[in-house]
Amino acid sequence: MSIANDIRTAFSRRDNALNQLLLINVLVFVVLVLVKAVMTLSSVGPYYDNVIRQFQLPSALPSLLRHPWTVLTYAFTHESFFHILFNLLNLYWFGALIREYLGDRRLVSLYVLGALAGALLFIVGFNLIPVLRLHLGATLIGASASVTAIIMAAATLLPDYTFSLFLFGPVRIKYIAAVVILLSIMAINEGNPGGGLAHIGGAILGFAFIKQLQAGRDLGRPVQAVGDWFVRLATGRPNLRVTHRNATPAEAAASAKKGSFPKPEQDEIDVILDKISRSGYESLSKDEKQKLFRASQK
């Protein structure tokens, strides 16, 4: 199977959000590398700035008004190999947790909302903070704000979940998140205030997203609604409407016998998520783990 077919297959699956986010970042990176190489060899290398300007987020409002799409495109754009490497490794590790416990749609919502929150703090900071106004015109690229949102969301949802880190051994992700925030603050002091502000914006969003979800409010619904609209526009298929009714005892018994179970209500999931945040995943009963798994299939 060709690479093109592999890419097409990856995007055709509806339960493949994490790989799709990773793949979009890689594809944008590769395309920009190729475009820059071709332009350099064609003696028009200086004009590459016009190309990258279509992707990077400007801090100056007039430029932003001319390139409004960059509030999202910047979060899929990298020019440094190590920049994209570290971002995608973190996205893979922490995104897998979010996808496992909250599902694909909320992972995408976190990525998009994290990018928007990072962009907002970046733009507000450079336009309102006097010391940063001296550098108005700075630009921002990279998935770091989105990735930081996902890291903070995972740490808020599962603070005592552990990763085994090289040279450090098992480390709880709440400490990893704390280090990420500290590094973001240090970036402000070490010549990258725009990146630091964007990371902090993403972190605030990730924390708020989980807290609101535990309170029964899904901040990602607008993102999901826009995504559904684009899917309908691209496929020409209307969303299916599903109506629910209480099953009769006979129907419930038949479903149980077949091994199929109704998906749990959001209130039940919120209670389970709250229990995870207090006591960890291992504190769940077998029935609660099954409910969480079924919910992740939505």
N, C-alpha and C positions, 0 to 999 in steps of 0.2 A: 504494500500500500504506500502511495506517495505521501510526502509531507503535507501537501495540500489537502489530501483526503483525510489525513490524521487531524488536521486543524478543523476541517469541516465537521468531522465526527465529534470532536470535542465541543464545538459550539451548538451542535444539534441536540445534545443531551440537556435535559432540563434540571438534572440533579448534579450538575457539574460546575457549580458557581466558582468554587475555589480554583480549580484548574483553569477556568475561563479567565478569571482575574489575573492569574499568573501569566497566562498566554498572551493576553492583551498587552501587558507590560513588556513582555519579551518581544512581541512583534513590533511595537512602536520603537523600542530600542534598536532592533535590527534594521528596520527601515531607515531610521535617522542615521545610523552608522553608514549604511550603503549610500544614502543620498549625499552625506557629507563627503564620502570618498569620491563619488562620481563628480561632484562639484569641484573638489580640490584638483582632481586630475584634468578637469575641463577648464581650469584657470578662472573659475567663477566662485572660488571658495569664499571670498568675502561676503557673497550674497547668501551664504548659509544662514546668516543672522536673520534674514527675512523669513526663512523657513522655520527656524526654531521659535521665532516670535509668535507663530500661529499656535504654539503649544504651551509656552511658558506663561505663568501668571504675572502680570505687571502690577506694581504697587501704585502707579500713577493712575488716577481715575479716568482722565481722558483716553489713555491707552486701553484701559479696561473696557470702557464703553465701546471702543472699536473692536475689541476681541472678547466679548462676554463669555464665549464658550470655554475660555481658558480657566474658568473657575473649576472645571472638571478635567480638562485635558492635561493640566499640569500634573495631576495625580497619577498619570499613566506614562509620564515622560522622564527618561533618565539619559544622561550623556556619559556618565562614568560607570565603568564596569563594576567597581566595588560598591558604588551607590546602589545600583539595581540588585547586586548580589545579596547584600545585607537586608535590603528591604524585602526581597522576595523570600529569603529564608525565614524571616520573622512572619511574613504573611502566611507562609506555608504552615509553620508550627502553630501559631496562635489562631490562624483562620480555620485550621482543622478542628480545633476545640469549639469555636463558635459554630461551625457548621454541624458538628456532632450534636451539640446540645440545643441549638436554636434553629438550625436549618439553613438552607441555601439563601432564601430570600432575605433573612435578617443579616446574613453575612454581607450580601451586596448592599443592603441598606446602611450598614455600619461603614462600609468602605466609602460610599458616596457621601453620606452625612459627615464622616470624618474629614473628607476632602473639602467639603463646603465650610465646615467649622474652621479648619486650618486656614483656608483662603480668607475667611472673614476676619480672623484675628490678625493675619498678616497685613491685609489692606487697612484695617482700622489702625493698627499699630504704626504703620509708616505714614499715615495721614494725620494722626492726632498726637503722637508722642514727639515732642520737639526734637530730641536728639536723633530720632529716626527720620524725621522730615528732611534732615540734611542730606539723606541718601535716597530721597524719593526718586523712583525710577528703577529701583532694584527689582529683580524678578525672582520667581520661585518655580522650581520643578522638583518632581520626585513624589513617590507614594508614601513618604514618611508620615504625613498627617493622618492618612487613612490607616496605615499600619499601626500607628500609635493608638488610634481609636480602637482598633481591634485588640491590641495588647491590653489596654486599660479595661475594655469590656470583659475580656477573658479573666483578668485579675479580679474584677468586681464580682463576676459571676462565680468563679471558682478560685478564691484566694489561696487556698491551701493545696491546690493541684501542683504537682512537682514535675519539673523537667530535669533530666540528668545532663548537666553541662560539663563539657570537657574541662578538666583541671579543677572543677568546683564540686562535682558530684550532684546529688539531688538538691534542687533549689526550688522553693515555693514561688509560684509566678507572681504573687503580690510583691515580692522583693525584686523580681525582674522588672516589674512595672515601676517600682520606686526608683530603680537605677535609670530607667528610660526617662523618667521625669527629671531626675537630677541632671542627666546629660543634656536634656533640652534646655534647662536653665543655664547650664554652663555654656551652651552654644551661643546664648545671647551675649555672654561676656567675652567670647573668644572669636568674634568676627563673623558670626552667622546669626544675627538677631532674627532675620526673616524666617529661617528654618526653625529656630527655637520657638518662635511665636506660633508657627503653624503646628508644630508638634504638640504644644500645650493646648491649642484649640482642639486638636484631635483627641487628646487625652480627656479633656473636659466633656466632649461629646460622648466618648465611649463610656465614661462613668455615668453620665446622665441617662444614656440609652438603657443601660441595664437597670438602673434604679427606677426609671419610669416603667420599664417592662415588668418589673416586680410589683409595681403598683397597679398594673393592669392597663397601662397605656403604651402602645407601640408607636414610637416616633418614626419608625420606618414605613408606615403605611402610605404616606404621600409618595415616597420613592417607589414602592411596590406598585402603586396605582399608575405612575408615569411609565414604569417598565411594562406593565400590562398593556397600556395604550400603544406603546411602540410595537409590542409583539402583535397586537391586533392589526396595526397598520401594516406591518411587514408580511403577515401571513394571511390577512383578510378573514381571519376566523374570529367570531365573537367569543367572549368568555362564556364558559358554561355556568349556568346558574344551578346551584344545588340547594334543594330544600330538605330540611331535616324534620323528622317526626320521631316520637318516642317509639321504640320497638316494643312489640308485644312480647310477653314471656316466651311464647313459642319461637318467635323470630330470634330473640336473644339466645335461646338455647341452641337453635340451629347455627347461629353465627359462631358460638363458642365451640360447638362440635366441629365446625369446619376450620377452626383455628383463626377466624377473622374477628377482630374486635373494633368497636367504634373508636375513633380518635378522641382523646380526652378534650374537655372544655378548657378554654384559656385560663379560667380561674384555678383549675386543678394544676395546670402547668406552672402558674405563678407561685402557688404554694410550694411546689416541688423545687422550683428555682430558688425560692427564699430559703428552703431547708438546705440546699446545696451550699448557698452562700454562708450559712451559719455553721454547718457541720461537715461539709464536704460530700462528694459524690458517694463515697462508701457508706454513708449513713442512710442512704435510701433503701427502702425495702425492695424486694423483687418486683412487686406490683408497680411501685413508683418508677423503677427503672424502665419497666415495659411501657408505662404511660409516656415517659419522656422520649423513649425511642420512637413510639408511634407518632408523637407530636412532631418529631424531627423529620418525618416523612411528608409533612404537609407541603 
